Amino acid sequence: MDDNQSMLIGCWYGRMELMYLCPYYIIYVITYNKVTREIRTAIVFRRGPPST
């Protein structure tokens, strides 16, 4: 990765009560290019371990 790009990587843990799903993970990756002012966002949903 060069100096012209900055990346933010984060994830958080939540529950989707209304959908009656077990807890899931959301991972988002944001890449920003200062020169072209281009923003790329990737969001990945991952199912977490079943809640007991």
PyMOL Python script that loads the backbone (N, CA, C, O; Angstrom):
from pymol import cmd

cmd.read_pdbstr("""\
ATOM      1  N   MET A   1       0.847  -1.196   0.000  1.00  0.00           N
ATOM      2  CA  MET A   1       0.000   0.000   0.000  1.00  0.00           C
ATOM      3  C   MET A   1       0.885   1.250   0.000  1.00  0.00           C
ATOM      4  O   MET A   1       1.823   1.360   0.790  1.00  0.00           O
ATOM      5  N   ASP A   2       0.577   2.171  -0.882  1.00  0.00           N
ATOM      6  CA  ASP A   2       1.413   3.359  -0.975  1.00  0.00           C
ATOM      7  C   ASP A   2       0.904   4.453  -0.026  1.00  0.00           C
ATOM      8  O   ASP A   2      -0.072   4.263   0.699  1.00  0.00           O
ATOM      9  N   ASP A   3       1.586   5.592  -0.052  1.00  0.00           N
ATOM     10  CA  ASP A   3       1.239   6.676   0.869  1.00  0.00           C
ATOM     11  C   ASP A   3      -0.044   7.384   0.457  1.00  0.00           C
ATOM     12  O   ASP A   3      -0.617   8.142   1.239  1.00  0.00           O
ATOM     13  N   ASN A   4      -0.498   7.140  -0.772  1.00  0.00           N
ATOM     14  CA  ASN A   4      -1.668   7.840  -1.276  1.00  0.00           C
ATOM     15  C   ASN A   4      -2.966   7.171  -0.852  1.00  0.00           C
ATOM     16  O   ASN A   4      -4.052   7.692  -1.107  1.00  0.00           O
ATOM     17  N   GLN A   5      -2.852   6.029  -0.211  1.00  0.00           N
ATOM     18  CA  GLN A   5      -4.052   5.326   0.203  1.00  0.00           C
ATOM     19  C   GLN A   5      -4.084   5.181   1.716  1.00  0.00           C
ATOM     20  O   GLN A   5      -3.066   4.936   2.363  1.00  0.00           O
ATOM     21  N   SER A   6      -5.267   5.338   2.249  1.00  0.00           N
ATOM     22  CA  SER A   6      -5.443   5.106   3.676  1.00  0.00           C
ATOM     23  C   SER A   6      -6.567   4.098   3.833  1.00  0.00           C
ATOM     24  O   SER A   6      -7.582   4.187   3.142  1.00  0.00           O
ATOM     25  N   MET A   7      -6.398   3.151   4.724  1.00  0.00           N
ATOM     26  CA  MET A   7      -7.395   2.099   4.862  1.00  0.00           C
ATOM     27  C   MET A   7      -7.871   2.004   6.300  1.00  0.00           C
ATOM     28  O   MET A   7      -7.087   2.070   7.247  1.00  0.00           O
ATOM     29  N   LEU A   8      -9.158   1.850   6.428  1.00  0.00           N
ATOM     30  CA  LEU A   8      -9.740   1.643   7.748  1.00  0.00           C
ATOM     31  C   LEU A   8     -10.338   0.249   7.782  1.00  0.00           C
ATOM     32  O   LEU A   8     -11.185  -0.093   6.956  1.00  0.00           O
ATOM     33  N   ILE A   9      -9.899  -0.547   8.731  1.00  0.00           N
ATOM     34  CA  ILE A   9     -10.437  -1.893   8.848  1.00  0.00           C
ATOM     35  C   ILE A   9     -11.039  -2.037  10.235  1.00  0.00           C
ATOM     36  O   ILE A   9     -10.371  -1.804  11.242  1.00  0.00           O
ATOM     37  N   GLY A  10     -12.281  -2.415  10.277  1.00  0.00           N
ATOM     38  CA  GLY A  10     -12.916  -2.567  11.573  1.00  0.00           C
ATOM     39  C   GLY A  10     -13.995  -3.622  11.502  1.00  0.00           C
ATOM     40  O   GLY A  10     -14.440  -4.006  10.420  1.00  0.00           O
ATOM     41  N   CYS A  11     -14.400  -4.077  12.642  1.00  0.00           N
ATOM     42  CA  CYS A  11     -15.481  -5.043  12.678  1.00  0.00           C
ATOM     43  C   CYS A  11     -16.255  -4.845  13.970  1.00  0.00           C
ATOM     44  O   CYS A  11     -15.694  -4.412  14.976  1.00  0.00           O
ATOM     45  N   TRP A  12     -17.507  -5.154  13.943  1.00  0.00           N
ATOM     46  CA  TRP A  12     -18.284  -5.069  15.154  1.00  0.00           C
ATOM     47  C   TRP A  12     -19.213  -6.259  15.259  1.00  0.00           C
ATOM     48  O   TRP A  12     -19.474  -6.960  14.282  1.00  0.00           O
ATOM     49  N   TYR A  13     -19.699  -6.466  16.452  1.00  0.00           N
ATOM     50  CA  TYR A  13     -20.454  -7.671  16.752  1.00  0.00           C
ATOM     51  C   TYR A  13     -21.864  -7.257  17.134  1.00  0.00           C
ATOM     52  O   TYR A  13     -22.052  -6.412  18.009  1.00  0.00           O
ATOM     53  N   GLY A  14     -22.845  -7.846  16.485  1.00  0.00           N
ATOM     54  CA  GLY A  14     -24.210  -7.446  16.757  1.00  0.00           C
ATOM     55  C   GLY A  14     -25.174  -8.601  16.637  1.00  0.00           C
ATOM     56  O   GLY A  14     -24.807  -9.709  16.247  1.00  0.00           O
ATOM     57  N   ARG A  15     -26.429  -8.314  16.984  1.00  0.00           N
ATOM     58  CA  ARG A  15     -27.459  -9.339  16.880  1.00  0.00           C
ATOM     59  C   ARG A  15     -28.611  -8.799  16.056  1.00  0.00           C
ATOM     60  O   ARG A  15     -28.976  -7.629  16.167  1.00  0.00           O
ATOM     61  N   MET A  16     -29.174  -9.656  15.233  1.00  0.00           N
ATOM     62  CA  MET A  16     -30.303  -9.267  14.405  1.00  0.00           C
ATOM     63  C   MET A  16     -31.548  -9.945  14.980  1.00  0.00           C
ATOM     64  O   MET A  16     -31.927 -11.036  14.555  1.00  0.00           O
ATOM     65  N   GLU A  17     -32.166  -9.289  15.939  1.00  0.00           N
ATOM     66  CA  GLU A  17     -33.262  -9.899  16.682  1.00  0.00           C
ATOM     67  C   GLU A  17     -34.469 -10.182  15.787  1.00  0.00           C
ATOM     68  O   GLU A  17     -35.094 -11.238  15.892  1.00  0.00           O
ATOM     69  N   LEU A  18     -34.788  -9.242  14.917  1.00  0.00           N
ATOM     70  CA  LEU A  18     -36.015  -9.361  14.131  1.00  0.00           C
ATOM     71  C   LEU A  18     -35.946 -10.486  13.113  1.00  0.00           C
ATOM     72  O   LEU A  18     -36.970 -11.050  12.726  1.00  0.00           O
ATOM     73  N   MET A  19     -34.729 -10.808  12.683  1.00  0.00           N
ATOM     74  CA  MET A  19     -34.573 -11.845  11.667  1.00  0.00           C
ATOM     75  C   MET A  19     -34.436 -13.224  12.300  1.00  0.00           C
ATOM     76  O   MET A  19     -34.348 -14.230  11.597  1.00  0.00           O
ATOM     77  N   TYR A  20     -34.419 -13.265  13.630  1.00  0.00           N
ATOM     78  CA  TYR A  20     -34.295 -14.530  14.360  1.00  0.00           C
ATOM     79  C   TYR A  20     -33.043 -15.295  13.936  1.00  0.00           C
ATOM     80  O   TYR A  20     -33.067 -16.515  13.770  1.00  0.00           O
ATOM     81  N   LEU A  21     -31.949 -14.552  13.767  1.00  0.00           N
ATOM     82  CA  LEU A  21     -30.683 -15.180  13.389  1.00  0.00           C
ATOM     83  C   LEU A  21     -29.778 -15.195  14.601  1.00  0.00           C
ATOM     84  O   LEU A  21     -29.934 -14.385  15.515  1.00  0.00           O
ATOM     85  N   CYS A  22     -28.840 -16.109  14.608  1.00  0.00           N
ATOM     86  CA  CYS A  22     -27.831 -16.099  15.652  1.00  0.00           C
ATOM     87  C   CYS A  22     -26.906 -14.909  15.402  1.00  0.00           C
ATOM     88  O   CYS A  22     -26.898 -14.349  14.306  1.00  0.00           O
ATOM     89  N   PRO A  23     -26.131 -14.524  16.409  1.00  0.00           N
ATOM     90  CA  PRO A  23     -25.252 -13.357  16.267  1.00  0.00           C
ATOM     91  C   PRO A  23     -24.374 -13.450  15.014  1.00  0.00           C
ATOM     92  O   PRO A  23     -23.972 -14.538  14.603  1.00  0.00           O
ATOM     93  N   TYR A  24     -24.093 -12.314  14.431  1.00  0.00           N
ATOM     94  CA  TYR A  24     -23.310 -12.285  13.204  1.00  0.00           C
ATOM     95  C   TYR A  24     -22.216 -11.230  13.332  1.00  0.00           C
ATOM     96  O   TYR A  24     -22.292 -10.326  14.163  1.00  0.00           O
ATOM     97  N   TYR A  25     -21.216 -11.369  12.501  1.00  0.00           N
ATOM     98  CA  TYR A  25     -20.134 -10.392  12.464  1.00  0.00           C
ATOM     99  C   TYR A  25     -20.234  -9.585  11.174  1.00  0.00           C
ATOM    100  O   TYR A  25     -20.542 -10.124  10.111  1.00  0.00           O
ATOM    101  N   ILE A  26     -19.973  -8.297  11.282  1.00  0.00           N
ATOM    102  CA  ILE A  26     -19.901  -7.457  10.091  1.00  0.00           C
ATOM    103  C   ILE A  26     -18.484  -6.904   9.996  1.00  0.00           C
ATOM    104  O   ILE A  26     -17.995  -6.259  10.922  1.00  0.00           O
ATOM    105  N   ILE A  27     -17.843  -7.159   8.887  1.00  0.00           N
ATOM    106  CA  ILE A  27     -16.491  -6.647   8.675  1.00  0.00           C
ATOM    107  C   ILE A  27     -16.533  -5.658   7.508  1.00  0.00           C
ATOM    108  O   ILE A  27     -16.976  -5.993   6.409  1.00  0.00           O
ATOM    109  N   TYR A  28     -16.066  -4.439   7.766  1.00  0.00           N
ATOM    110  CA  TYR A  28     -16.072  -3.457   6.696  1.00  0.00           C
ATOM    111  C   TYR A  28     -14.657  -2.983   6.416  1.00  0.00           C
ATOM    112  O   TYR A  28     -13.854  -2.781   7.328  1.00  0.00           O
ATOM    113  N   VAL A  29     -14.374  -2.811   5.140  1.00  0.00           N
ATOM    114  CA  VAL A  29     -13.059  -2.328   4.729  1.00  0.00           C
ATOM    115  C   VAL A  29     -13.255  -1.110   3.833  1.00  0.00           C
ATOM    116  O   VAL A  29     -13.953  -1.173   2.821  1.00  0.00           O
ATOM    117  N   ILE A  30     -12.634  -0.010   4.216  1.00  0.00           N
ATOM    118  CA  ILE A  30     -12.757   1.213   3.430  1.00  0.00           C
ATOM    119  C   ILE A  30     -11.373   1.627   2.934  1.00  0.00           C
ATOM    120  O   ILE A  30     -10.452   1.841   3.722  1.00  0.00           O
ATOM    121  N   THR A  31     -11.250   1.733   1.621  1.00  0.00           N
ATOM    122  CA  THR A  31      -9.985   2.181   1.033  1.00  0.00           C
ATOM    123  C   THR A  31     -10.211   3.529   0.345  1.00  0.00           C
ATOM    124  O   THR A  31     -11.111   3.664  -0.484  1.00  0.00           O
ATOM    125  N   TYR A  32      -9.398   4.515   0.692  1.00  0.00           N
ATOM    126  CA  TYR A  32      -9.545   5.853   0.131  1.00  0.00           C
ATOM    127  C   TYR A  32      -8.250   6.271  -0.558  1.00  0.00           C
ATOM    128  O   TYR A  32      -7.167   6.218   0.024  1.00  0.00           O
ATOM    129  N   ASN A  33      -8.394   6.688  -1.816  1.00  0.00           N
ATOM    130  CA  ASN A  33      -7.232   7.149  -2.568  1.00  0.00           C
ATOM    131  C   ASN A  33      -7.255   8.678  -2.617  1.00  0.00           C
ATOM    132  O   ASN A  33      -8.200   9.270  -3.139  1.00  0.00           O
ATOM    133  N   LYS A  34      -6.221   9.312  -2.075  1.00  0.00           N
ATOM    134  CA  LYS A  34      -6.207  10.773  -1.981  1.00  0.00           C
ATOM    135  C   LYS A  34      -6.055  11.440  -3.345  1.00  0.00           C
ATOM    136  O   LYS A  34      -6.547  12.549  -3.556  1.00  0.00           O
ATOM    137  N   VAL A  35      -5.377  10.767  -4.263  1.00  0.00           N
ATOM    138  CA  VAL A  35      -5.106  11.374  -5.562  1.00  0.00           C
ATOM    139  C   VAL A  35      -6.356  11.379  -6.436  1.00  0.00           C
ATOM    140  O   VAL A  35      -6.754  12.419  -6.961  1.00  0.00           O
ATOM    141  N   THR A  36      -6.966  10.217  -6.586  1.00  0.00           N
ATOM    142  CA  THR A  36      -8.131  10.111  -7.461  1.00  0.00           C
ATOM    143  C   THR A  36      -9.426  10.340  -6.700  1.00  0.00           C
ATOM    144  O   THR A  36     -10.506  10.362  -7.290  1.00  0.00           O
ATOM    145  N   ARG A  37      -9.313  10.511  -5.388  1.00  0.00           N
ATOM    146  CA  ARG A  37     -10.480  10.711  -4.530  1.00  0.00           C
ATOM    147  C   ARG A  37     -11.500   9.598  -4.721  1.00  0.00           C
ATOM    148  O   ARG A  37     -12.708   9.830  -4.756  1.00  0.00           O
ATOM    149  N   GLU A  38     -10.980   8.394  -4.841  1.00  0.00           N
ATOM    150  CA  GLU A  38     -11.841   7.239  -5.045  1.00  0.00           C
ATOM    151  C   GLU A  38     -11.992   6.487  -3.726  1.00  0.00           C
ATOM    152  O   GLU A  38     -11.013   6.223  -3.028  1.00  0.00           O
ATOM    153  N   ILE A  39     -13.211   6.156  -3.409  1.00  0.00           N
ATOM    154  CA  ILE A  39     -13.485   5.432  -2.171  1.00  0.00           C
ATOM    155  C   ILE A  39     -14.071   4.071  -2.507  1.00  0.00           C
ATOM    156  O   ILE A  39     -15.074   3.976  -3.214  1.00  0.00           O
ATOM    157  N   ARG A  40     -13.451   3.031  -2.005  1.00  0.00           N
ATOM    158  CA  ARG A  40     -13.950   1.680  -2.213  1.00  0.00           C
ATOM    159  C   ARG A  40     -14.349   1.099  -0.864  1.00  0.00           C
ATOM    160  O   ARG A  40     -13.584   1.142   0.100  1.00  0.00           O
ATOM    161  N   THR A  41     -15.545   0.563  -0.815  1.00  0.00           N
ATOM    162  CA  THR A  41     -16.045   0.001   0.434  1.00  0.00           C
ATOM    163  C   THR A  41     -16.453  -1.440   0.219  1.00  0.00           C
ATOM    164  O   THR A  41     -17.181  -1.754  -0.722  1.00  0.00           O
ATOM    165  N   ALA A  42     -15.989  -2.310   1.084  1.00  0.00           N
ATOM    166  CA  ALA A  42     -16.367  -3.720   1.019  1.00  0.00           C
ATOM    167  C   ALA A  42     -16.949  -4.125   2.368  1.00  0.00           C
ATOM    168  O   ALA A  42     -16.323  -3.935   3.411  1.00  0.00           O
ATOM    169  N   ILE A  43     -18.141  -4.680   2.333  1.00  0.00           N
ATOM    170  CA  ILE A  43     -18.800  -5.110   3.562  1.00  0.00           C
ATOM    171  C   ILE A  43     -19.052  -6.608   3.491  1.00  0.00           C
ATOM    172  O   ILE A  43     -19.638  -7.106   2.529  1.00  0.00           O
ATOM    173  N   VAL A  44     -18.610  -7.310   4.504  1.00  0.00           N
ATOM    174  CA  VAL A  44     -18.770  -8.763   4.530  1.00  0.00           C
ATOM    175  C   VAL A  44     -19.540  -9.155   5.786  1.00  0.00           C
ATOM    176  O   VAL A  44     -19.195  -8.754   6.897  1.00  0.00           O
ATOM    177  N   PHE A  45     -20.582  -9.942   5.584  1.00  0.00           N
ATOM    178  CA  PHE A  45     -21.363 -10.432   6.712  1.00  0.00           C
ATOM    179  C   PHE A  45     -20.926 -11.857   7.021  1.00  0.00           C
ATOM    180  O   PHE A  45     -20.900 -12.716   6.139  1.00  0.00           O
ATOM    181  N   ARG A  46     -20.590 -12.094   8.260  1.00  0.00           N
ATOM    182  CA  ARG A  46     -20.193 -13.440   8.661  1.00  0.00           C
ATOM    183  C   ARG A  46     -21.065 -13.884   9.825  1.00  0.00           C
ATOM    184  O   ARG A  46     -21.229 -13.167  10.813  1.00  0.00           O
ATOM    185  N   ARG A  47     -21.613 -15.066   9.689  1.00  0.00           N
ATOM    186  CA  ARG A  47     -22.428 -15.600  10.769  1.00  0.00           C
ATOM    187  C   ARG A  47     -21.539 -16.010  11.932  1.00  0.00           C
ATOM    188  O   ARG A  47     -20.521 -16.675  11.740  1.00  0.00           O
ATOM    189  N   GLY A  48     -21.918 -15.617  13.117  1.00  0.00           N
ATOM    190  CA  GLY A  48     -21.134 -15.942  14.300  1.00  0.00           C
ATOM    191  C   GLY A  48     -21.524 -17.300  14.841  1.00  0.00           C
ATOM    192  O   GLY A  48     -22.354 -17.995  14.253  1.00  0.00           O
ATOM    193  N   PRO A  49     -20.931 -17.681  15.957  1.00  0.00           N
ATOM    194  CA  PRO A  49     -21.264 -18.952  16.597  1.00  0.00           C
ATOM    195  C   PRO A  49     -22.700 -18.928  17.108  1.00  0.00           C
ATOM    196  O   PRO A  49     -23.169 -17.881  17.553  1.00  0.00           O
ATOM    197  N   PRO A  50     -23.402 -20.042  17.058  1.00  0.00           N
ATOM    198  CA  PRO A  50     -24.797 -20.106  17.509  1.00  0.00           C
ATOM    199  C   PRO A  50     -24.912 -19.733  18.979  1.00  0.00           C
ATOM    200  O   PRO A  50     -24.114 -20.166  19.810  1.00  0.00           O
ATOM    201  N   SER A  51     -25.908 -18.930  19.281  1.00  0.00           N
ATOM    202  CA  SER A  51     -26.121 -18.543  20.674  1.00  0.00           C
ATOM    203  C   SER A  51     -26.880 -19.654  21.385  1.00  0.00           C
ATOM    204  O   SER A  51     -27.875 -20.164  20.869  1.00  0.00           O
ATOM    205  N   THR A  52     -26.417 -20.022  22.548  1.00  0.00           N
ATOM    206  CA  THR A  52     -27.071 -21.105  23.285  1.00  0.00           C
ATOM    207  C   THR A  52     -27.826 -20.541  24.467  1.00  0.00           C
ATOM    208  O   THR A  52     -28.447 -21.292  25.219  1.00  0.00           O
TER     209      THR A  52
END
""", "prot")
cmd.dss("prot")
cmd.show_as("cartoon", "prot")
cmd.util.cbc("prot")
cmd.orient("prot")
